[in-house]
């Protein structure tokens, strides 16, 4: 799996985003340890708090099919600005990504910046905080 293929999956997924309120379309594609790719889109709701982001959609889809670790994620949106995952998405990502796993934040023209997960959430809450 090349990064280009992962970007293509995220971009194609974005076409299915349901964003009638914000018109801010987002697609995500994740690569799991088993080599499978899962995609997701943002799904808005008139009750904004019930909206689900593309990153969480992709991760929940993967977990529902047995995946437990995400090694790479591409997050792309329909604007010129690079995508930025919200706090809830970063926390969900922390459950399934290690600090050195790769996060690509991209825009509609596939301009992107590569980060490690630790760079986008340096002080993640984890099960170790509950000991």
DSSP file (Angstrom, degrees, kcal/mol; ACC not computed):
  #  RESIDUE AA STRUCTURE BP1 BP2  ACC     N-H-->O    O-->H-N    N-H-->O    O-->H-N    TCO  KAPPA ALPHA  PHI   PSI    X-CA   Y-CA   Z-CA
    1    1 A X              0   0    0      0, 0.0     2,-0.2     0, 0.0    30,-0.0   0.000 360.0 360.0 360.0 119.9    0.0    0.0    0.0
    2    2 A X     >  -     0   0    0      1,-0.1     4,-1.8     0, 0.0     5,-0.1  -0.570 360.0-115.7 -91.5 160.0    1.5    3.3   -1.1
    3    3 A X  H  > S+     0   0    0      1,-0.2     4,-2.7     2,-0.2     5,-0.2   0.882 116.6  59.0 -60.2 -37.5    0.7    6.6    0.5
    4    4 A X  H  > S+     0   0    0      1,-0.2     4,-2.6     2,-0.2    -1,-0.2   0.910 104.2  49.9 -59.3 -42.1   -0.8    7.7   -2.8
    5    5 A X  H  > S+     0   0    0      2,-0.2     4,-2.2     1,-0.2    -1,-0.2   0.900 110.2  50.2 -63.2 -39.8   -3.3    4.8   -2.7
    6    6 A X  H  X S+     0   0    0     -4,-1.8     4,-2.1     2,-0.2    -2,-0.2   0.904 111.2  48.7 -65.4 -41.2   -4.3    5.8    0.8
    7    7 A X  H  X S+     0   0    0     -4,-2.7     4,-2.7     2,-0.2    -2,-0.2   0.903 109.7  52.9 -63.1 -41.2   -4.8    9.4   -0.3
    8    8 A X  H  X S+     0   0    0     -4,-2.6     4,-2.5     1,-0.2    -2,-0.2   0.901 108.5  49.5 -62.1 -41.3   -6.9    8.2   -3.2
    9    9 A X  H  X S+     0   0    0     -4,-2.2     4,-2.4     2,-0.2    -1,-0.2   0.923 112.9  46.9 -63.7 -44.2   -9.1    6.2   -0.9
   10   10 A X  H  X S+     0   0    0     -4,-2.1     4,-2.0     2,-0.2    -2,-0.2   0.914 113.4  48.6 -63.8 -42.9   -9.6    9.2    1.4
   11   11 A X  H  X S+     0   0    0     -4,-2.7     4,-0.7     2,-0.2    -2,-0.2   0.913 112.8  47.2 -64.5 -43.6  -10.3   11.5   -1.5
   12   12 A X  H >< S+     0   0    0     -4,-2.5     3,-1.0     1,-0.2     4,-0.3   0.903 110.6  52.7 -64.7 -41.7  -12.8    9.1   -3.0
   13   13 A X  H >< S+     0   0    0     -4,-2.4     3,-2.8     1,-0.2     4,-0.2   0.888  96.9  67.2 -60.7 -39.2  -14.5    8.6    0.3
   14   14 A X  H >< S+     0   0    0     -4,-2.0     3,-1.8     1,-0.3    -1,-0.2   0.780  86.3  70.2 -54.8 -28.2  -14.9   12.3    0.8
   15   15 A X  T << S+     0   0    0     -3,-1.0    -1,-0.3    -4,-0.7    -2,-0.2   0.742  98.2  51.1 -61.2 -22.1  -17.4   12.3   -2.1
   16   16 A X  T <  S+     0   0    0     -3,-2.8    -1,-0.3    -4,-0.3    -2,-0.2   0.359  79.7 130.6 -97.9   4.5  -19.8   10.5    0.2
   17   17 A X    <   -     0   0    0     -3,-1.8     2,-0.7    -4,-0.2    26,-0.2  -0.272  52.7-142.3 -58.9 143.7  -19.6   12.9    3.1
   18   18 A X  B     +a   43   0A   0     24,-2.5    26,-3.0     8,-0.1     3,-0.1  -0.866  43.4 143.6-111.1  96.3  -22.9   14.0    4.4
   19   19 A X     >  +     0   0    0     -2,-0.7     4,-1.4    24,-0.2    -1,-0.1  -0.442   1.4 147.5-133.3  58.4  -22.4   17.7    5.3
   20   20 A X  T  4 S+     0   0    0      1,-0.2    -1,-0.1     2,-0.1    -2,-0.0   0.661  77.9  42.3 -71.6 -13.9  -25.7   19.6    4.5
   21   21 A X  T  4 S+     0   0    0     -3,-0.1    -1,-0.2     3,-0.1    -2,-0.1   0.889 128.7  20.2 -98.7 -51.8  -25.2   22.1    7.3
   22   22 A X  T  4 S-     0   0    0      2,-0.1    -2,-0.1     1,-0.0     3,-0.1   0.737  82.7-144.3 -89.9 -23.7  -21.5   23.0    7.4
   23   23 A X     <  +     0   0    0     -4,-1.4     2,-0.9     1,-0.2    -3,-0.1   0.700  56.7 135.6  61.1  20.7  -20.8   22.0    3.8
   24   24 A X        -     0   0    0     -6,-0.1     2,-0.3    53,-0.0    -1,-0.2  -0.840  40.7-162.6-100.5  97.2  -17.3   21.0    5.2
   25   25 A X        -     0   0    0     -2,-0.9    53,-1.9    -3,-0.1     2,-0.4  -0.630   9.9-178.0 -88.4 139.0  -16.7   17.6    3.6
   26   26 A X  E     -C   77   0B   0     -2,-0.3    16,-1.3    51,-0.2     2,-0.4  -0.996   8.9-172.4-137.1 139.8  -14.1   15.3    5.1
   27   27 A X  E     -CD  76  41B   0     49,-2.7    49,-2.9    -2,-0.4     2,-0.3  -0.967   5.8-170.3-127.5 148.7  -12.8   11.9    4.1
   28   28 A X  E     -CD  75  40B   0     12,-2.5    12,-2.1    -2,-0.4     2,-0.4  -0.982   7.1-169.9-136.4 149.5  -10.4    9.6    5.9
   29   29 A X  E     -CD  74  39B   0     45,-2.0    45,-2.7    -2,-0.3     2,-0.4  -0.993   9.1-165.8-138.1 133.6   -8.6    6.4    5.1
   30   30 A X  E     -CD  73  38B   0      8,-2.9     8,-2.0    -2,-0.4     2,-0.5  -0.920  12.3-147.7-120.8 146.5   -6.7    4.3    7.6
   31   31 A X  E     -CD  72  37B   0     41,-2.5    40,-2.8    -2,-0.4    41,-1.4  -0.960  20.9-159.4-110.0 123.2   -4.2    1.5    7.1
   32   32 A X  E >   -C   70   0B   0      4,-2.5     3,-2.3    -2,-0.5    38,-0.2  -0.550  33.0-101.2-100.3 167.2   -4.4   -1.2    9.7
   33   33 A X  T 3  S+     0   0    0     36,-1.4    37,-0.1     1,-0.3    -1,-0.1   0.766 119.5  61.5 -58.5 -27.7   -1.7   -3.8   10.7
   34   34 A X  T 3  S-     0   0    0     35,-0.2    -1,-0.3     2,-0.1     3,-0.1   0.430 118.8-109.3 -81.1   3.7   -3.4   -6.5    8.8
   35   35 A X  S <  S+     0   0    0     -3,-2.3     2,-0.2     1,-0.3    -2,-0.1   0.385  76.0 133.8  86.5  -3.7   -2.9   -4.5    5.6
   36   36 A X        -     0   0    0     -5,-0.0    -4,-2.5    26,-0.0     2,-0.4  -0.520  46.2-143.6 -82.0 149.3   -6.6   -3.6    5.2
   37   37 A X  E     -D   31   0B   0     -6,-0.2     2,-0.4    -2,-0.2    -6,-0.2  -0.919  14.0-170.8-112.2 136.9   -7.7   -0.1    4.4
   38   38 A X  E     -D   30   0B   0     -8,-2.0    -8,-2.9    -2,-0.4     2,-0.3  -0.976   5.9-158.0-125.9 141.9  -10.9    1.4    5.8
   39   39 A X  E     +D   29   0B   0     -2,-0.4     2,-0.3   -10,-0.2   -10,-0.2  -0.776  10.4 179.0-116.1 162.8  -12.5    4.7    4.8
   40   40 A X  E     -D   28   0B   0    -12,-2.1   -12,-2.5    -2,-0.3     2,-0.3  -0.984  10.1-157.5-155.6 162.0  -14.8    7.0    6.5
   41   41 A X  E     -D   27   0B   0     -2,-0.3     2,-0.3   -14,-0.2   -14,-0.2  -0.903  34.1 -93.9-134.7 163.3  -16.6   10.3    6.0
   42   42 A X        -     0   0    0    -16,-1.3   -24,-2.5    -2,-0.3     2,-0.5  -0.634  34.2-162.2 -77.8 141.3  -18.1   13.0    8.2
   43   43 A X  B     -aB  18  52A   0      9,-2.8     9,-2.3    -2,-0.3   -24,-0.2  -0.937   9.7-157.5-128.1 105.4  -21.9   12.5    8.8
   44   44 A X        -     0   0    0    -26,-3.0     2,-0.3    -2,-0.5   -24,-0.1  -0.349   5.0-161.9 -82.7 163.6  -23.6   15.6   10.1
   45   45 A X        -     0   0    0      3,-0.1     6,-0.2    -2,-0.1     5,-0.1  -0.986  32.9-118.0-142.0 147.7  -26.9   15.7   12.0
   46   46 A X  S    S+     0   0    0     -2,-0.3     2,-1.2     1,-0.2     3,-0.1   0.826 114.9  64.4 -57.0 -30.7  -29.3   18.6   12.6
   47   47 A X  S >  S-     0   0    0      1,-0.2     3,-3.1    -3,-0.0     4,-0.2  -0.790  88.5-155.5 -89.9  92.2  -28.5   18.1   16.3
   48   48 A X  G >  S+     0   0    0     -2,-1.2     3,-2.0     1,-0.3    -1,-0.2   0.730  84.3  65.1 -47.8 -35.5  -24.8   19.1   15.8
   49   49 A X  G 3  S+     0   0    0      1,-0.3    -1,-0.3    -3,-0.1    -3,-0.1   0.698  96.5  58.8 -63.3 -17.6  -23.5   17.1   18.8
   50   50 A X  G <  S+     0   0    0     -3,-3.1    -1,-0.3    -5,-0.1    -2,-0.2   0.407  78.7 118.5 -92.5   2.0  -24.5   13.9   17.1
   51   51 A X    <   -     0   0    0     -3,-2.0     2,-0.5    -4,-0.2    -7,-0.2  -0.395  54.4-147.6 -64.8 143.6  -22.3   14.5   14.1
   52   52 A X  B     -B   43   0A   0     -9,-2.3    -9,-2.8    -2,-0.1     2,-0.1  -0.967  10.5-131.3-118.0 132.7  -19.6   12.0   13.5
   53   53 A X     >  -     0   0    0     -2,-0.5     4,-2.3   -11,-0.2   -12,-0.2  -0.356  20.9-114.8 -78.7 159.2  -16.2   12.9   12.0
   54   54 A X  H  > S+     0   0    0      1,-0.2     4,-2.5     2,-0.2     5,-0.2   0.868 113.2  55.8 -61.1 -40.0  -14.6   11.0    9.2
   55   55 A X  H  > S+     0   0    0      1,-0.2     4,-2.3     2,-0.2    -1,-0.2   0.934 111.0  43.0 -61.3 -47.1  -11.7    9.8   11.3
   56   56 A X  H  > S+     0   0    0      2,-0.2     4,-3.2     1,-0.2     5,-0.3   0.885 110.9  56.0 -67.9 -38.0  -13.9    8.2   13.9
   57   57 A X  H  X S+     0   0    0     -4,-2.3     4,-2.2     1,-0.2    -2,-0.2   0.943 110.9  44.5 -57.9 -47.0  -16.2    6.7   11.2
   58   58 A X  H  X S+     0   0    0     -4,-2.5     4,-2.3     2,-0.2    -2,-0.2   0.918 115.9  46.5 -64.2 -43.8  -13.1    5.0    9.6
   59   59 A X  H  X S+     0   0    0     -4,-2.3     4,-2.8    -5,-0.2     5,-0.2   0.931 112.8  48.7 -66.3 -44.9  -11.8    3.7   12.9
   60   60 A X  H  X S+     0   0    0     -4,-3.2     4,-2.3     1,-0.2    -1,-0.2   0.891 111.0  51.6 -62.7 -38.2  -15.2    2.5   14.2
   61   61 A X  H  X S+     0   0    0     -4,-2.2     4,-0.8    -5,-0.3    -1,-0.2   0.931 111.8  46.8 -61.9 -45.2  -15.7    0.7   10.9
   62   62 A X  H ><>S+     0   0    0     -4,-2.3     5,-2.3     1,-0.2     3,-0.9   0.932 113.1  47.6 -63.0 -46.8  -12.2   -1.0   11.2
   63   63 A X  H ><5S+     0   0    0     -4,-2.8     3,-1.8     1,-0.3    -1,-0.2   0.886 106.4  57.8 -63.7 -38.1  -12.8   -2.0   14.8
   64   64 A X  H 3<5S+     0   0    0     -4,-2.3    -1,-0.3     1,-0.3    -2,-0.2   0.719 108.3  48.3 -65.2 -18.6  -16.2   -3.4   14.0
   65   65 A X  T <<5S-     0   0    0     -3,-0.9    -1,-0.3    -4,-0.8    -2,-0.2   0.237 131.0 -90.8-106.2  12.3  -14.5   -5.7   11.5
   66   66 A X  T < 5S+     0   0    0     -3,-1.8    -3,-0.2     1,-0.3    -2,-0.1   0.325  78.7 136.5 104.9  -7.9  -11.8   -6.9   13.9
   67   67 A X      < +     0   0    0     -5,-2.3    -1,-0.3    -6,-0.2     3,-0.1  -0.451  22.1 175.2 -73.7 147.6   -8.9   -4.4   13.5
   68   68 A X        +     0   0    0      1,-0.2     2,-0.4    -2,-0.1    -1,-0.1   0.413  59.5  50.7-130.9  -3.9   -7.3   -3.2   16.6
   69   69 A X        -     0   0    0     -7,-0.1   -36,-1.4    28,-0.0     2,-0.5  -0.984  56.6-158.8-144.5 131.0   -4.3   -1.0   15.4
   70   70 A X  E     +C   32   0B   0     26,-3.2    28,-0.4    -2,-0.4   -38,-0.2  -0.927   9.6 178.4-105.3 123.0   -4.1    1.8   12.9
   71   71 A X  E     +     0   0B   0    -40,-2.8    31,-2.1    -2,-0.5     2,-0.3   0.742  69.9  15.3 -96.0 -26.0   -0.6    2.4   11.5
   72   72 A X  E     -Ce  31 102B   0    -41,-1.4   -41,-2.5    29,-0.2     2,-0.4  -0.997  60.0-172.3-146.8 146.9   -1.4    5.3    9.1
   73   73 A X  E     -Ce  30 103B   0     29,-1.7    31,-3.1    -2,-0.3     2,-0.5  -0.996   7.8-160.7-140.0 137.6   -4.3    7.7    8.6
   74   74 A X  E     -Ce  29 104B   0    -45,-2.7   -45,-2.0    -2,-0.4     2,-0.5  -0.972   8.7-171.0-112.4 129.6   -5.0   10.2    5.9
   75   75 A X  E     +Ce  28 105B   0     29,-2.5    31,-3.0    -2,-0.5     8,-0.4  -0.984  11.7 174.3-123.2 120.1   -7.5   13.0    6.7
   76   76 A X  E     -Ce  27 106B   0    -49,-2.9   -49,-2.7    -2,-0.5     2,-0.3  -0.934   8.7-168.4-128.1 146.9   -8.6   15.2    3.7
   77   77 A X  E     -C   26   0B   0     29,-0.6   -51,-0.2    -2,-0.3     6,-0.1  -0.854  34.7-108.4-132.5 170.4  -11.2   17.9    3.4
   78   78 A X  S    S+     0   0    0    -53,-1.9     2,-0.2    -2,-0.3   -52,-0.1   0.070  89.6  76.1 -88.7  24.6  -12.8   19.9    0.6
   79   79 A X  S    S-     0   0    0      2,-0.3    29,-2.5   -54,-0.2    30,-0.3  -0.654  89.6-106.7-121.8-178.8  -11.1   23.2    1.3
   80   80 A X  S    S+     0   0    0     -2,-0.2     2,-0.2    27,-0.2    27,-0.1   0.632  93.7  90.2 -82.1 -15.3   -7.6   24.7    0.7
   81   81 A X  S    S-     0   0    0      1,-0.1    -2,-0.3    25,-0.1    -4,-0.2  -0.543  87.5-106.4 -82.1 147.4   -6.8   24.4    4.4
   82   82 A X        -     0   0    0     -2,-0.2    25,-0.2    25,-0.1    -6,-0.1  -0.457  42.4-102.6 -68.1 144.2   -5.1   21.3    5.8
   83   83 A X        -     0   0    0     23,-1.5     2,-0.4    -8,-0.4    -1,-0.1  -0.310  33.1-164.7 -63.8 149.7   -7.4   19.0    7.9
   84   84 A X        -     0   0    0     -3,-0.1     2,-0.0    21,-0.0    -8,-0.0  -0.938  18.1-130.4-138.5 115.1   -7.1   19.2   11.6
   85   85 A X        -     0   0    0     -2,-0.4    20,-0.0     1,-0.1   -10,-0.0  -0.363  25.9-118.9 -66.5 143.3   -8.7   16.4   13.7
   86   86 A X     >  -     0   0    0      1,-0.1     4,-2.3    -2,-0.0     5,-0.2  -0.190  31.1 -98.5 -71.8 172.2  -10.9   17.6   16.6
   87   87 A X  H  > S+     0   0    0      1,-0.2     4,-2.3     2,-0.2     5,-0.2   0.889 122.8  53.5 -61.4 -41.7  -10.1   16.7   20.1
   88   88 A X  H  > S+     0   0    0      1,-0.2     4,-2.3     2,-0.2    -1,-0.2   0.913 110.0  48.0 -61.5 -42.1  -12.6   13.8   20.2
   89   89 A X  H  > S+     0   0    0      2,-0.2     4,-3.1     1,-0.2    -1,-0.2   0.912 109.8  52.2 -65.3 -41.8  -11.0   12.3   17.1
   90   90 A X  H  X S+     0   0    0     -4,-2.3     4,-1.8     1,-0.2    -1,-0.2   0.908 110.1  48.9 -60.8 -40.5   -7.5   12.6   18.5
   91   91 A X  H  X S+     0   0    0     -4,-2.3     4,-0.8     2,-0.2    -1,-0.2   0.913 112.5  47.1 -66.9 -41.3   -8.6   10.9   21.7
   92   92 A X  H >X S+     0   0    0     -4,-2.3     3,-1.0     1,-0.2     4,-0.7   0.919 110.6  53.2 -64.2 -42.3  -10.2    8.0   19.7
   93   93 A X  H >X S+     0   0    0     -4,-3.1     4,-1.4     1,-0.2     3,-1.1   0.869 101.0  61.4 -58.7 -35.5   -7.1    7.8   17.5
   94   94 A X  H 3< S+     0   0    0     -4,-1.8    -1,-0.2     1,-0.3    -2,-0.2   0.770  97.4  58.8 -64.9 -24.2   -5.0    7.5   20.7
   95   95 A X  H << S+     0   0    0     -3,-1.0    -1,-0.3    -4,-0.8    -2,-0.2   0.783 120.1  25.6 -72.3 -26.4   -6.8    4.3   21.6
   96   96 A X  H << S+     0   0    0     -3,-1.1   -26,-3.2    -4,-0.7     2,-0.3   0.365 112.8  68.3-123.2   2.8   -5.7    2.6   18.3
   97   97 A X     <  -     0   0    0     -4,-1.4     2,-0.2   -28,-0.2   -26,-0.1  -0.941  67.6-134.6-125.3 148.2   -2.5    4.4   17.3
   98   98 A X    >   -     0   0    0    -28,-0.4     3,-1.8    -2,-0.3    19,-0.4  -0.557  36.5-100.2 -92.6 164.7    1.0    4.4   18.8
   99   99 A X  T 3  S+     0   0    0      1,-0.3    19,-2.6    -2,-0.2    20,-0.3   0.778 121.4  45.5 -58.7 -29.8    3.0    7.5   19.3
  100  100 A X  T 3  S+     0   0    0     16,-0.2    -1,-0.3    17,-0.2   -29,-0.0   0.408  84.3 117.0 -97.5   2.4    5.1    6.9   16.2
  101  101 A X  S <  S-     0   0    0     -3,-1.8    16,-2.2     1,-0.1     2,-0.4  -0.304  70.4-103.4 -66.8 159.2    2.3    6.0   13.8
  102  102 A X  E     -eF  72 116B   0    -31,-2.1   -29,-1.7    14,-0.2     2,-0.4  -0.698  30.6-172.5-101.2 135.2    1.7    8.3   10.9
  103  103 A X  E     -eF  73 115B   0     12,-2.9    12,-2.7    -2,-0.4     2,-0.5  -0.991   6.4-163.1-122.6 123.2   -0.9   11.0   10.4
  104  104 A X  E     -eF  74 114B   0    -31,-3.1   -29,-2.5    -2,-0.4     2,-0.6  -0.937   2.0-163.3-106.4 122.4   -1.3   12.8    7.1
  105  105 A X  E     +eF  75 113B   0      8,-2.4     8,-1.8    -2,-0.5     2,-0.2  -0.931  24.0 170.2-105.6 122.1   -3.3   16.0    7.2
  106  106 A X  E     -eF  76 112B   0    -31,-3.0   -23,-1.5    -2,-0.6   -29,-0.6  -0.781  26.0-141.8-132.3 167.7   -4.4   17.1    3.7
  107  107 A X    >   -     0   0    0      4,-1.7     3,-2.0    -2,-0.2   -27,-0.2  -0.577  48.4 -79.1-119.5-173.3   -6.6   19.4    1.7
  108  108 A X  T 3  S+     0   0    0    -29,-2.5   -28,-0.1     1,-0.3   -30,-0.1   0.685 129.1  50.0 -66.9 -17.9   -8.6   19.1   -1.5
  109  109 A X  T 3  S-     0   0    0    -30,-0.3    -1,-0.3     2,-0.1     3,-0.1   0.228 118.7-108.1-102.2  14.3   -5.6   19.3   -3.8
  110  110 A X    <   +     0   0    0     -3,-2.0     2,-0.3     1,-0.3    -2,-0.1   0.664  66.9 150.7  65.7  19.0   -3.6   16.7   -1.8
  111  111 A X        +     0   0    0    -31,-0.0    -4,-1.7   -30,-0.0     2,-0.3  -0.624  27.7 169.9 -67.1 142.8   -1.3   19.2   -0.3
  112  112 A X  E     -F  106   0B   0     -2,-0.3     2,-0.4    -6,-0.2    -6,-0.2  -0.972  37.4-143.2-153.6 165.8   -0.4   17.6    3.0
  113  113 A X  E     -F  105   0B   0     -8,-1.8    -8,-2.4    -2,-0.3     2,-0.4  -0.997  22.5-137.8-132.4 138.0    1.8   17.6    6.1
  114  114 A X  E     +F  104   0B   0     -2,-0.4     2,-0.3   -10,-0.2   -10,-0.2  -0.809  26.9 170.5-100.0 134.9    3.0   14.4    7.8
  115  115 A X  E     -F  103   0B   0    -12,-2.7   -12,-2.9    -2,-0.4     2,-0.3  -0.919  34.0-118.9-132.0 158.7    3.1   14.0   11.5
  116  116 A X  E >>  -F  102   0B   0     -2,-0.3     4,-1.0   -14,-0.2     3,-0.7  -0.666  37.4-112.9 -85.1 158.8    3.6   11.3   14.1
  117  117 A X  H >> S+     0   0    0    -16,-2.2     4,-1.5   -19,-0.4     3,-0.8   0.905 117.7  59.3 -60.2 -39.1    0.6   10.7   16.2
  118  118 A X  H 34 S+     0   0    0    -19,-2.6    -1,-0.2     1,-0.3   -18,-0.1   0.830  99.3  58.7 -59.0 -32.0    2.5   12.0   19.2
  119  119 A X  H <4 S+     0   0    0     -3,-0.7     3,-0.3   -20,-0.3    -1,-0.3   0.831 109.7  42.0 -67.9 -31.4    3.0   15.3   17.5
  120  120 A X  H << S+     0   0    0     -4,-1.0    -1,-0.2    -3,-0.8    -2,-0.2   0.672 133.0  20.5 -92.3 -15.2   -0.7   15.9   17.1
  121  121 A X    ><  +     0   0    0     -4,-1.5     3,-0.8   -22,-0.1    -1,-0.2  -0.553  67.9 168.4-147.7  79.6   -1.6   14.7   20.6
  122  122 A X  T 3  S+     0   0    0     -3,-0.3     2,-0.1     1,-0.3    -3,-0.1   0.760  78.3  38.6 -68.2 -25.6    1.5   14.8   22.9
  123  123 A X  T 3  S+     0   0    0      2,-0.0    -1,-0.3    -5,-0.0     2,-0.1  -0.424  80.3 175.8-123.4  57.6   -0.3   14.3   26.2
  124  124 A X    <   -     0   0    0     -3,-0.8     2,-0.3    -2,-0.1   -33,-0.0  -0.353  32.2-122.0 -66.5 139.5   -3.0   11.7   25.3
  125  125 A X        +     0   0    0     -2,-0.1     2,-0.3     3,-0.0    -1,-0.1  -0.654  45.2 167.4 -74.3 135.3   -5.2   10.3   28.1
  126  126 A X    >   -     0   0    0     -2,-0.3     3,-1.8   -31,-0.0     4,-0.2  -0.856  53.7 -87.9-142.8 177.3   -4.8    6.5   28.2
  127  127 A X  G >  S+     0   0    0      1,-0.3     3,-1.4    -2,-0.3     4,-0.2   0.743 119.9  68.8 -61.3 -22.6   -5.5    3.5   30.4
  128  128 A X  G >  S+     0   0    0      1,-0.3     3,-1.0     2,-0.2    -1,-0.3   0.750  89.4  63.9 -67.8 -23.0   -2.2    4.1   32.1
  129  129 A X  G <  S+     0   0    0     -3,-1.8    -1,-0.3     1,-0.2    -2,-0.2   0.591  95.6  59.9 -75.2  -9.6   -3.8    7.2   33.6
  130  130 A X  G <         0   0    0     -3,-1.4    -1,-0.2    -4,-0.2    -2,-0.2   0.431 360.0 360.0 -99.4   0.3   -6.3    5.1   35.5
  131  131 A X    <         0   0    0     -3,-1.0    -1,-0.2    -4,-0.2    -2,-0.1   0.476 360.0 360.0 -76.0 360.0   -3.7    3.0   37.5
